[in-house]
Amino acid sequence: MNNVAKAIVLGVKETGRHLNYNPILIIELLVYAEDSGAFKTSVELTVPRVSIPKMGDKWLVKYNSAKKDEIEIL
């Protein structure tokens, strides 16, 4: 994963699972890749209750241009 791009949170879904009392969420993203245009993907993350992402939040991500479902949040 060597490509860095901006992403916008499109949605947040609860999985119903927790890790150390923190929810495990599925975050839907719209990634603005310079090499291939925008694409949608999702990532499963454990996040603290006090910093649950909201629709419209902007993140930096790393992604694999060959397998765009491989995303790392920076």
PDB file with SEQRES, HELIX, SHEET and CRYST1 records, atoms N, CA, C and O in Angstrom:
SEQRES   1 A   74  MET ASN ASN VAL ALA LYS ALA ILE VAL LEU GLY VAL LYS          
SEQRES   2 A   74  GLU THR GLY ARG HIS LEU ASN TYR ASN PRO ILE LEU ILE          
SEQRES   3 A   74  ILE GLU LEU LEU VAL TYR ALA GLU ASP SER GLY ALA PHE          
SEQRES   4 A   74  LYS THR SER VAL GLU LEU THR VAL PRO ARG VAL SER ILE          
SEQRES   5 A   74  PRO LYS MET GLY ASP LYS TRP LEU VAL LYS TYR ASN SER          
SEQRES   6 A   74  ALA LYS LYS ASP GLU ILE GLU ILE LEU                          
HELIX    1 AA1 ARG A   49  SER A   51  5                                   3    
SHEET    1 AA1 5 GLY A  37  THR A  46  0                                        
SHEET    2 AA1 5 ASN A  22  ALA A  33 -1                                        
SHEET    3 AA1 5 ASN A   3  LEU A  19 -1                                        
SHEET    4 AA1 5 LYS A  58  TYR A  63 -1                                        
SHEET    5 AA1 5 ILE A  71  ILE A  73 -1                                        
CRYST1    1.000    1.000    1.000  90.00  90.00  90.00 P 1           1          
ATOM      1  N   MET A   1       0.848  -1.178   0.000  1.00  0.00           N  
ATOM      2  CA  MET A   1       0.000   0.000   0.000  1.00  0.00           C  
ATOM      3  C   MET A   1       0.888   1.233   0.000  1.00  0.00           C  
ATOM      4  O   MET A   1       1.495   1.582   1.013  1.00  0.00           O  
ATOM      5  N   ASN A   2       0.951   1.870  -1.125  1.00  0.00           N  
ATOM      6  CA  ASN A   2       1.829   3.022  -1.212  1.00  0.00           C  
ATOM      7  C   ASN A   2       1.126   4.265  -1.734  1.00  0.00           C  
ATOM      8  O   ASN A   2       1.766   5.303  -1.901  1.00  0.00           O  
ATOM      9  N   ASN A   3      -0.170   4.186  -1.994  1.00  0.00           N  
ATOM     10  CA  ASN A   3      -0.912   5.339  -2.487  1.00  0.00           C  
ATOM     11  C   ASN A   3      -1.656   6.008  -1.335  1.00  0.00           C  
ATOM     12  O   ASN A   3      -2.358   5.346  -0.570  1.00  0.00           O  
ATOM     13  N   VAL A   4      -1.498   7.312  -1.222  1.00  0.00           N  
ATOM     14  CA  VAL A   4      -2.184   8.075  -0.178  1.00  0.00           C  
ATOM     15  C   VAL A   4      -3.264   8.912  -0.851  1.00  0.00           C  
ATOM     16  O   VAL A   4      -3.043   9.488  -1.917  1.00  0.00           O  
ATOM     17  N   ALA A   5      -4.434   8.973  -0.218  1.00  0.00           N  
ATOM     18  CA  ALA A   5      -5.546   9.736  -0.786  1.00  0.00           C  
ATOM     19  C   ALA A   5      -6.414  10.300   0.331  1.00  0.00           C  
ATOM     20  O   ALA A   5      -6.335   9.871   1.482  1.00  0.00           O  
ATOM     21  N   LYS A   6      -7.235  11.264  -0.035  1.00  0.00           N  
ATOM     22  CA  LYS A   6      -8.238  11.795   0.886  1.00  0.00           C  
ATOM     23  C   LYS A   6      -9.491  10.943   0.768  1.00  0.00           C  
ATOM     24  O   LYS A   6      -9.799  10.422  -0.304  1.00  0.00           O  
ATOM     25  N   ALA A   7     -10.214  10.804   1.881  1.00  0.00           N  
ATOM     26  CA  ALA A   7     -11.456  10.033   1.886  1.00  0.00           C  
ATOM     27  C   ALA A   7     -12.493  10.761   2.724  1.00  0.00           C  
ATOM     28  O   ALA A   7     -12.157  11.490   3.657  1.00  0.00           O  
ATOM     29  N   ILE A   8     -13.752  10.556   2.380  1.00  0.00           N  
ATOM     30  CA  ILE A   8     -14.872  11.118   3.135  1.00  0.00           C  
ATOM     31  C   ILE A   8     -15.708   9.966   3.663  1.00  0.00           C  
ATOM     32  O   ILE A   8     -15.987   9.007   2.944  1.00  0.00           O  
ATOM     33  N   VAL A   9     -16.105  10.068   4.924  1.00  0.00           N  
ATOM     34  CA  VAL A   9     -16.961   9.049   5.534  1.00  0.00           C  
ATOM     35  C   VAL A   9     -18.375   9.210   4.974  1.00  0.00           C  
ATOM     36  O   VAL A   9     -18.990  10.269   5.097  1.00  0.00           O  
ATOM     37  N   LEU A  10     -18.878   8.133   4.355  1.00  0.00           N  
ATOM     38  CA  LEU A  10     -20.236   8.133   3.809  1.00  0.00           C  
ATOM     39  C   LEU A  10     -21.252   7.590   4.802  1.00  0.00           C  
ATOM     40  O   LEU A  10     -22.425   7.961   4.772  1.00  0.00           O  
ATOM     41  N   GLY A  11     -20.791   6.712   5.677  1.00  0.00           N  
ATOM     42  CA  GLY A  11     -21.712   6.120   6.637  1.00  0.00           C  
ATOM     43  C   GLY A  11     -20.982   5.284   7.664  1.00  0.00           C  
ATOM     44  O   GLY A  11     -19.827   4.902   7.475  1.00  0.00           O  
ATOM     45  N   VAL A  12     -21.676   5.007   8.754  1.00  0.00           N  
ATOM     46  CA  VAL A  12     -21.123   4.215   9.856  1.00  0.00           C  
ATOM     47  C   VAL A  12     -22.174   3.189  10.259  1.00  0.00           C  
ATOM     48  O   VAL A  12     -23.328   3.534  10.516  1.00  0.00           O  
ATOM     49  N   LYS A  13     -21.762   1.920  10.313  1.00  0.00           N  
ATOM     50  CA  LYS A  13     -22.675   0.850  10.726  1.00  0.00           C  
ATOM     51  C   LYS A  13     -22.085   0.128  11.927  1.00  0.00           C  
ATOM     52  O   LYS A  13     -20.879  -0.109  11.992  1.00  0.00           O  
ATOM     53  N   GLU A  14     -22.938  -0.215  12.867  1.00  0.00           N  
ATOM     54  CA  GLU A  14     -22.501  -0.993  14.021  1.00  0.00           C  
ATOM     55  C   GLU A  14     -22.498  -2.473  13.666  1.00  0.00           C  
ATOM     56  O   GLU A  14     -23.388  -2.958  12.966  1.00  0.00           O  
ATOM     57  N   THR A  15     -21.482  -3.187  14.160  1.00  0.00           N  
ATOM     58  CA  THR A  15     -21.437  -4.638  13.958  1.00  0.00           C  
ATOM     59  C   THR A  15     -22.088  -5.374  15.119  1.00  0.00           C  
ATOM     60  O   THR A  15     -22.428  -6.551  15.000  1.00  0.00           O  
ATOM     61  N   GLY A  16     -22.264  -4.678  16.249  1.00  0.00           N  
ATOM     62  CA  GLY A  16     -22.784  -5.317  17.452  1.00  0.00           C  
ATOM     63  C   GLY A  16     -21.694  -5.949  18.298  1.00  0.00           C  
ATOM     64  O   GLY A  16     -21.970  -6.504  19.362  1.00  0.00           O  
ATOM     65  N   ARG A  17     -20.451  -5.867  17.825  1.00  0.00           N  
ATOM     66  CA  ARG A  17     -19.316  -6.414  18.576  1.00  0.00           C  
ATOM     67  C   ARG A  17     -18.548  -5.275  19.237  1.00  0.00           C  
ATOM     68  O   ARG A  17     -18.612  -4.124  18.806  1.00  0.00           O  
ATOM     69  N   HIS A  18     -17.811  -5.631  20.307  1.00  0.00           N  
ATOM     70  CA  HIS A  18     -17.009  -4.658  21.044  1.00  0.00           C  
ATOM     71  C   HIS A  18     -15.651  -5.258  21.372  1.00  0.00           C  
ATOM     72  O   HIS A  18     -15.509  -6.478  21.467  1.00  0.00           O  
ATOM     73  N   LEU A  19     -14.664  -4.403  21.543  1.00  0.00           N  
ATOM     74  CA  LEU A  19     -13.333  -4.796  21.982  1.00  0.00           C  
ATOM     75  C   LEU A  19     -12.943  -3.831  23.091  1.00  0.00           C  
ATOM     76  O   LEU A  19     -12.801  -2.631  22.854  1.00  0.00           O  
ATOM     77  N   ASN A  20     -12.769  -4.354  24.301  1.00  0.00           N  
ATOM     78  CA  ASN A  20     -12.471  -3.503  25.462  1.00  0.00           C  
ATOM     79  C   ASN A  20     -13.498  -2.375  25.604  1.00  0.00           C  
ATOM     80  O   ASN A  20     -13.132  -1.229  25.863  1.00  0.00           O  
ATOM     81  N   TYR A  21     -14.754  -2.697  25.439  1.00  0.00           N  
ATOM     82  CA  TYR A  21     -15.885  -1.771  25.565  1.00  0.00           C  
ATOM     83  C   TYR A  21     -15.955  -0.732  24.452  1.00  0.00           C  
ATOM     84  O   TYR A  21     -16.791   0.170  24.506  1.00  0.00           O  
ATOM     85  N   ASN A  22     -15.096  -0.843  23.448  1.00  0.00           N  
ATOM     86  CA  ASN A  22     -15.142   0.066  22.305  1.00  0.00           C  
ATOM     87  C   ASN A  22     -15.840  -0.635  21.147  1.00  0.00           C  
ATOM     88  O   ASN A  22     -15.565  -1.807  20.892  1.00  0.00           O  
ATOM     89  N   PRO A  23     -16.738   0.054  20.437  1.00  0.00           N  
ATOM     90  CA  PRO A  23     -17.481  -0.594  19.362  1.00  0.00           C  
ATOM     91  C   PRO A  23     -16.607  -0.888  18.141  1.00  0.00           C  
ATOM     92  O   PRO A  23     -15.704  -0.124  17.800  1.00  0.00           O  
ATOM     93  N   ILE A  24     -16.899  -2.005  17.503  1.00  0.00           N  
ATOM     94  CA  ILE A  24     -16.293  -2.336  16.218  1.00  0.00           C  
ATOM     95  C   ILE A  24     -17.302  -1.913  15.161  1.00  0.00           C  
ATOM     96  O   ILE A  24     -18.434  -2.396  15.146  1.00  0.00           O  
ATOM     97  N   LEU A  25     -16.889  -1.011  14.277  1.00  0.00           N  
ATOM     98  CA  LEU A  25     -17.785  -0.406  13.303  1.00  0.00           C  
ATOM     99  C   LEU A  25     -17.342  -0.714  11.881  1.00  0.00           C  
ATOM    100  O   LEU A  25     -16.171  -0.998  11.629  1.00  0.00           O  
ATOM    101  N   ILE A  26     -18.285  -0.655  10.962  1.00  0.00           N  
ATOM    102  CA  ILE A  26     -17.968  -0.693   9.536  1.00  0.00           C  
ATOM    103  C   ILE A  26     -18.123   0.735   9.024  1.00  0.00           C  
ATOM    104  O   ILE A  26     -19.205   1.318   9.090  1.00  0.00           O  
ATOM    105  N   ILE A  27     -17.029   1.287   8.515  1.00  0.00           N  
ATOM    106  CA  ILE A  27     -17.007   2.661   8.032  1.00  0.00           C  
ATOM    107  C   ILE A  27     -17.017   2.625   6.505  1.00  0.00           C  
ATOM    108  O   ILE A  27     -16.121   2.049   5.887  1.00  0.00           O  
ATOM    109  N   GLU A  28     -18.020   3.236   5.907  1.00  0.00           N  
ATOM    110  CA  GLU A  28     -18.099   3.328   4.450  1.00  0.00           C  
ATOM    111  C   GLU A  28     -17.406   4.611   4.010  1.00  0.00           C  
ATOM    112  O   GLU A  28     -17.671   5.686   4.547  1.00  0.00           O  
ATOM    113  N   LEU A  29     -16.517   4.488   3.029  1.00  0.00           N  
ATOM    114  CA  LEU A  29     -15.690   5.615   2.595  1.00  0.00           C  
ATOM    115  C   LEU A  29     -15.816   5.866   1.097  1.00  0.00           C  
ATOM    116  O   LEU A  29     -16.042   4.943   0.315  1.00  0.00           O  
ATOM    117  N   LEU A  30     -15.665   7.122   0.718  1.00  0.00           N  
ATOM    118  CA  LEU A  30     -15.469   7.503  -0.673  1.00  0.00           C  
ATOM    119  C   LEU A  30     -14.045   8.026  -0.753  1.00  0.00           C  
ATOM    120  O   LEU A  30     -13.723   9.066  -0.179  1.00  0.00           O  
ATOM    121  N   VAL A  31     -13.190   7.296  -1.471  1.00  0.00           N  
ATOM    122  CA  VAL A  31     -11.766   7.613  -1.563  1.00  0.00           C  
ATOM    123  C   VAL A  31     -11.511   8.343  -2.877  1.00  0.00           C  
ATOM    124  O   VAL A  31     -11.930   7.886  -3.940  1.00  0.00           O  
ATOM    125  N   TYR A  32     -10.826   9.477  -2.799  1.00  0.00           N  
ATOM    126  CA  TYR A  32     -10.490  10.261  -3.983  1.00  0.00           C  
ATOM    127  C   TYR A  32      -9.056   9.941  -4.403  1.00  0.00           C  
ATOM    128  O   TYR A  32      -8.108  10.603  -3.980  1.00  0.00           O  
ATOM    129  N   ALA A  33      -8.916   8.923  -5.236  1.00  0.00           N  
ATOM    130  CA  ALA A  33      -7.601   8.473  -5.689  1.00  0.00           C  
ATOM    131  C   ALA A  33      -7.163   9.293  -6.898  1.00  0.00           C  
ATOM    132  O   ALA A  33      -7.946   9.508  -7.823  1.00  0.00           O  
ATOM    133  N   GLU A  34      -5.922   9.747  -6.890  1.00  0.00           N  
ATOM    134  CA  GLU A  34      -5.417  10.537  -8.012  1.00  0.00           C  
ATOM    135  C   GLU A  34      -5.184   9.682  -9.249  1.00  0.00           C  
ATOM    136  O   GLU A  34      -5.321  10.165 -10.373  1.00  0.00           O  
ATOM    137  N   ASP A  35      -4.832   8.413  -9.051  1.00  0.00           N  
ATOM    138  CA  ASP A  35      -4.478   7.566 -10.192  1.00  0.00           C  
ATOM    139  C   ASP A  35      -5.678   6.968 -10.918  1.00  0.00           C  
ATOM    140  O   ASP A  35      -5.563   6.602 -12.088  1.00  0.00           O  
ATOM    141  N   SER A  36      -6.836   6.860 -10.244  1.00  0.00           N  
ATOM    142  CA  SER A  36      -7.964   6.178 -10.896  1.00  0.00           C  
ATOM    143  C   SER A  36      -9.319   6.812 -10.601  1.00  0.00           C  
ATOM    144  O   SER A  36     -10.350   6.211 -10.904  1.00  0.00           O  
ATOM    145  N   GLY A  37      -9.343   7.980 -10.032  1.00  0.00           N  
ATOM    146  CA  GLY A  37     -10.619   8.611  -9.704  1.00  0.00           C  
ATOM    147  C   GLY A  37     -11.168   8.116  -8.382  1.00  0.00           C  
ATOM    148  O   GLY A  37     -10.497   7.380  -7.658  1.00  0.00           O  
ATOM    149  N   ALA A  38     -12.377   8.516  -8.070  1.00  0.00           N  
ATOM    150  CA  ALA A  38     -12.986   8.175  -6.781  1.00  0.00           C  
ATOM    151  C   ALA A  38     -13.558   6.762  -6.801  1.00  0.00           C  
ATOM    152  O   ALA A  38     -14.025   6.279  -7.832  1.00  0.00           O  
ATOM    153  N   PHE A  39     -13.512   6.106  -5.631  1.00  0.00           N  
ATOM    154  CA  PHE A  39     -14.123   4.785  -5.485  1.00  0.00           C  
ATOM    155  C   PHE A  39     -14.644   4.630  -4.063  1.00  0.00           C  
ATOM    156  O   PHE A  39     -14.141   5.249  -3.126  1.00  0.00           O  
ATOM    157  N   LYS A  40     -15.671   3.782  -3.925  1.00  0.00           N  
ATOM    158  CA  LYS A  40     -16.255   3.495  -2.612  1.00  0.00           C  
ATOM    159  C   LYS A  40     -15.658   2.215  -2.064  1.00  0.00           C  
ATOM    160  O   LYS A  40     -15.376   1.272  -2.804  1.00  0.00           O  
ATOM    161  N   THR A  41     -15.470   2.199  -0.751  1.00  0.00           N  
ATOM    162  CA  THR A  41     -14.990   1.004  -0.066  1.00  0.00           C  
ATOM    163  C   THR A  41     -15.440   1.090   1.390  1.00  0.00           C  
ATOM    164  O   THR A  41     -16.035   2.083   1.808  1.00  0.00           O  
ATOM    165  N   SER A  42     -15.155   0.058   2.141  1.00  0.00           N  
ATOM    166  CA  SER A  42     -15.473   0.089   3.569  1.00  0.00           C  
ATOM    167  C   SER A  42     -14.349  -0.572   4.344  1.00  0.00           C  
ATOM    168  O   SER A  42     -13.588  -1.377   3.805  1.00  0.00           O  
ATOM    169  N   VAL A  43     -14.260  -0.220   5.612  1.00  0.00           N  
ATOM    170  CA  VAL A  43     -13.230  -0.759   6.490  1.00  0.00           C  
ATOM    171  C   VAL A  43     -13.860  -1.020   7.851  1.00  0.00           C  
ATOM    172  O   VAL A  43     -14.715  -0.259   8.305  1.00  0.00           O  
ATOM    173  N   GLU A  44     -13.432  -2.101   8.497  1.00  0.00           N  
ATOM    174  CA  GLU A  44     -13.919  -2.431   9.835  1.00  0.00           C  
ATOM    175  C   GLU A  44     -12.898  -1.935  10.846  1.00  0.00           C  
ATOM    176  O   GLU A  44     -11.722  -2.293  10.778  1.00  0.00           O  
ATOM    177  N   LEU A  45     -13.351  -1.107  11.786  1.00  0.00           N  
ATOM    178  CA  LEU A  45     -12.456  -0.486  12.767  1.00  0.00           C  
ATOM    179  C   LEU A  45     -13.026  -0.572  14.170  1.00  0.00           C  
ATOM    180  O   LEU A  45     -14.240  -0.531  14.373  1.00  0.00           O  
ATOM    181  N   THR A  46     -12.124  -0.692  15.131  1.00  0.00           N  
ATOM    182  CA  THR A  46     -12.486  -0.521  16.533  1.00  0.00           C  
ATOM    183  C   THR A  46     -12.159   0.921  16.891  1.00  0.00           C  
ATOM    184  O   THR A  46     -11.025   1.366  16.719  1.00  0.00           O  
ATOM    185  N   VAL A  47     -13.153   1.651  17.388  1.00  0.00           N  
ATOM    186  CA  VAL A  47     -12.938   3.062  17.703  1.00  0.00           C  
ATOM    187  C   VAL A  47     -13.400   3.361  19.121  1.00  0.00           C  
ATOM    188  O   VAL A  47     -14.355   2.750  19.598  1.00  0.00           O  
ATOM    189  N   PRO A  48     -12.739   4.291  19.801  1.00  0.00           N  
ATOM    190  CA  PRO A  48     -13.207   4.691  21.133  1.00  0.00           C  
ATOM    191  C   PRO A  48     -14.595   5.320  21.032  1.00  0.00           C  
ATOM    192  O   PRO A  48     -14.917   5.984  20.046  1.00  0.00           O  
ATOM    193  N   ARG A  49     -15.399   5.107  22.048  1.00  0.00           N  
ATOM    194  CA  ARG A  49     -16.766   5.654  22.054  1.00  0.00           C  
ATOM    195  C   ARG A  49     -16.793   7.173  21.890  1.00  0.00           C  
ATOM    196  O   ARG A  49     -17.737   7.721  21.323  1.00  0.00           O  
ATOM    197  N   VAL A  50     -15.768   7.843  22.382  1.00  0.00           N  
ATOM    198  CA  VAL A  50     -15.750   9.307  22.331  1.00  0.00           C  
ATOM    199  C   VAL A  50     -15.328   9.849  20.971  1.00  0.00           C  
ATOM    200  O   VAL A  50     -15.422  11.055  20.741  1.00  0.00           O  
ATOM    201  N   SER A  51     -14.868   8.992  20.065  1.00  0.00           N  
ATOM    202  CA  SER A  51     -14.452   9.489  18.749  1.00  0.00           C  
ATOM    203  C   SER A  51     -15.045   8.666  17.604  1.00  0.00           C  
ATOM    204  O   SER A  51     -14.357   8.351  16.633  1.00  0.00           O  
ATOM    205  N   ILE A  52     -16.314   8.327  17.727  1.00  0.00           N  
ATOM    206  CA  ILE A  52     -16.997   7.616  16.646  1.00  0.00           C  
ATOM    207  C   ILE A  52     -17.117   8.570  15.457  1.00  0.00           C  
ATOM    208  O   ILE A  52     -17.591   9.695  15.612  1.00  0.00           O  
ATOM    209  N   PRO A  53     -16.692   8.130  14.276  1.00  0.00           N  
ATOM    210  CA  PRO A  53     -16.749   9.020  13.110  1.00  0.00           C  
ATOM    211  C   PRO A  53     -18.184   9.336  12.705  1.00  0.00           C  
ATOM    212  O   PRO A  53     -19.119   8.593  13.003  1.00  0.00           O  
ATOM    213  N   LYS A  54     -18.324  10.467  12.014  1.00  0.00           N  
ATOM    214  CA  LYS A  54     -19.628  10.913  11.528  1.00  0.00           C  
ATOM    215  C   LYS A  54     -19.578  11.055  10.010  1.00  0.00           C  
ATOM    216  O   LYS A  54     -18.511  11.239   9.425  1.00  0.00           O  
ATOM    217  N   MET A  55     -20.743  10.965   9.388  1.00  0.00           N  
ATOM    218  CA  MET A  55     -20.830  11.168   7.958  1.00  0.00           C  
ATOM    219  C   MET A  55     -20.270  12.551   7.615  1.00  0.00           C  
ATOM    220  O   MET A  55     -20.610  13.544   8.257  1.00  0.00           O  
ATOM    221  N   GLY A  56     -19.418  12.601   6.609  1.00  0.00           N  
ATOM    222  CA  GLY A  56     -18.804  13.859   6.199  1.00  0.00           C  
ATOM    223  C   GLY A  56     -17.412  14.079   6.749  1.00  0.00           C  
ATOM    224  O   GLY A  56     -16.700  14.964   6.275  1.00  0.00           O  
ATOM    225  N   ASP A  57     -17.001  13.290   7.745  1.00  0.00           N  
ATOM    226  CA  ASP A  57     -15.635  13.412   8.267  1.00  0.00           C  
ATOM    227  C   ASP A  57     -14.639  13.134   7.145  1.00  0.00           C  
ATOM    228  O   ASP A  57     -14.888  12.306   6.269  1.00  0.00           O  
ATOM    229  N   LYS A  58     -13.514  13.835   7.185  1.00  0.00           N  
ATOM    230  CA  LYS A  58     -12.471  13.661   6.167  1.00  0.00           C  
ATOM    231  C   LYS A  58     -11.272  12.964   6.790  1.00  0.00           C  
ATOM    232  O   LYS A  58     -10.813  13.341   7.869  1.00  0.00           O  
ATOM    233  N   TRP A  59     -10.766  11.940   6.100  1.00  0.00           N  
ATOM    234  CA  TRP A  59      -9.619  11.171   6.575  1.00  0.00           C  
ATOM    235  C   TRP A  59      -8.579  11.061   5.471  1.00  0.00           C  
ATOM    236  O   TRP A  59      -8.892  11.206   4.289  1.00  0.00           O  
ATOM    237  N   LEU A  60      -7.342  10.802   5.868  1.00  0.00           N  
ATOM    238  CA  LEU A  60      -6.301  10.385   4.935  1.00  0.00           C  
ATOM    239  C   LEU A  60      -6.194   8.870   5.015  1.00  0.00           C  
ATOM    240  O   LEU A  60      -6.228   8.293   6.101  1.00  0.00           O  
ATOM    241  N   VAL A  61      -6.064   8.232   3.861  1.00  0.00           N  
ATOM    242  CA  VAL A  61      -5.964   6.778   3.818  1.00  0.00           C  
ATOM    243  C   VAL A  61      -4.833   6.370   2.887  1.00  0.00           C  
ATOM    244  O   VAL A  61      -4.427   7.121   2.001  1.00  0.00           O  
ATOM    245  N   LYS A  62      -4.337   5.163   3.112  1.00  0.00           N  
ATOM    246  CA  LYS A  62      -3.436   4.497   2.179  1.00  0.00           C  
ATOM    247  C   LYS A  62      -4.232   3.379   1.548  1.00  0.00           C  
ATOM    248  O   LYS A  62      -5.041   2.740   2.221  1.00  0.00           O  
ATOM    249  N   TYR A  63      -4.020   3.128   0.265  1.00  0.00           N  
ATOM    250  CA  TYR A  63      -4.751   2.051  -0.393  1.00  0.00           C  
ATOM    251  C   TYR A  63      -3.860   1.346  -1.402  1.00  0.00           C  
ATOM    252  O   TYR A  63      -2.865   1.896  -1.874  1.00  0.00           O  
ATOM    253  N   ASN A  64      -4.236   0.129  -1.715  1.00  0.00           N  
ATOM    254  CA  ASN A  64      -3.546  -0.683  -2.709  1.00  0.00           C  
ATOM    255  C   ASN A  64      -4.258  -0.464  -4.036  1.00  0.00           C  
ATOM    256  O   ASN A  64      -5.439  -0.791  -4.157  1.00  0.00           O  
ATOM    257  N   SER A  65      -3.568   0.080  -5.035  1.00  0.00           N  
ATOM    258  CA  SER A  65      -4.227   0.385  -6.306  1.00  0.00           C  
ATOM    259  C   SER A  65      -4.676  -0.869  -7.048  1.00  0.00           C  
ATOM    260  O   SER A  65      -5.572  -0.795  -7.889  1.00  0.00           O  
ATOM    261  N   ALA A  66      -4.072  -2.018  -6.753  1.00  0.00           N  
ATOM    262  CA  ALA A  66      -4.485  -3.271  -7.392  1.00  0.00           C  
ATOM    263  C   ALA A  66      -5.693  -3.893  -6.693  1.00  0.00           C  
ATOM    264  O   ALA A  66      -6.521  -4.540  -7.335  1.00  0.00           O  
ATOM    265  N   LYS A  67      -5.794  -3.695  -5.371  1.00  0.00           N  
ATOM    266  CA  LYS A  67      -6.909  -4.241  -4.586  1.00  0.00           C  
ATOM    267  C   LYS A  67      -7.457  -3.115  -3.720  1.00  0.00           C  
ATOM    268  O   LYS A  67      -7.019  -2.926  -2.586  1.00  0.00           O  
ATOM    269  N   LYS A  68      -8.398  -2.384  -4.248  1.00  0.00           N  
ATOM    270  CA  LYS A  68      -8.853  -1.158  -3.585  1.00  0.00           C  
ATOM    271  C   LYS A  68      -9.603  -1.395  -2.287  1.00  0.00           C  
ATOM    272  O   LYS A  68      -9.905  -0.440  -1.572  1.00  0.00           O  
ATOM    273  N   ASP A  69      -9.911  -2.646  -1.965  1.00  0.00           N  
ATOM    274  CA  ASP A  69     -10.546  -2.915  -0.672  1.00  0.00           C  
ATOM    275  C   ASP A  69      -9.514  -3.011   0.446  1.00  0.00           C  
ATOM    276  O   ASP A  69      -9.880  -3.158   1.612  1.00  0.00           O  
ATOM    277  N   GLU A  70      -8.228  -2.930   0.107  1.00  0.00           N  
ATOM    278  CA  GLU A  70      -7.159  -2.908   1.114  1.00  0.00           C  
ATOM    279  C   GLU A  70      -6.878  -1.449   1.472  1.00  0.00           C  
ATOM    280  O   GLU A  70      -6.205  -0.729   0.735  1.00  0.00           O  
ATOM    281  N   ILE A  71      -7.405  -1.038   2.614  1.00  0.00           N  
ATOM    282  CA  ILE A  71      -7.334   0.363   3.052  1.00  0.00           C  
ATOM    283  C   ILE A  71      -6.693   0.435   4.429  1.00  0.00           C  
ATOM    284  O   ILE A  71      -6.948  -0.403   5.293  1.00  0.00           O  
ATOM    285  N   GLU A  72      -5.863   1.443   4.618  1.00  0.00           N  
ATOM    286  CA  GLU A  72      -5.272   1.717   5.932  1.00  0.00           C  
ATOM    287  C   GLU A  72      -5.562   3.173   6.275  1.00  0.00           C  
ATOM    288  O   GLU A  72      -5.282   4.071   5.481  1.00  0.00           O  
ATOM    289  N   ILE A  73      -6.119   3.404   7.449  1.00  0.00           N  
ATOM    290  CA  ILE A  73      -6.423   4.762   7.901  1.00  0.00           C  
ATOM    291  C   ILE A  73      -5.152   5.381   8.472  1.00  0.00           C  
ATOM    292  O   ILE A  73      -4.462   4.750   9.273  1.00  0.00           O  
ATOM    293  N   LEU A  74      -4.841   6.597   8.070  1.00  0.00           N  
ATOM    294  CA  LEU A  74      -3.641   7.282   8.576  1.00  0.00           C  
ATOM    295  C   LEU A  74      -4.003   8.228   9.702  1.00  0.00           C  
ATOM    296  O   LEU A  74      -3.127   8.894  10.255  1.00  0.00           O  
TER     297      LEU A  74                                                      
END                                                                             
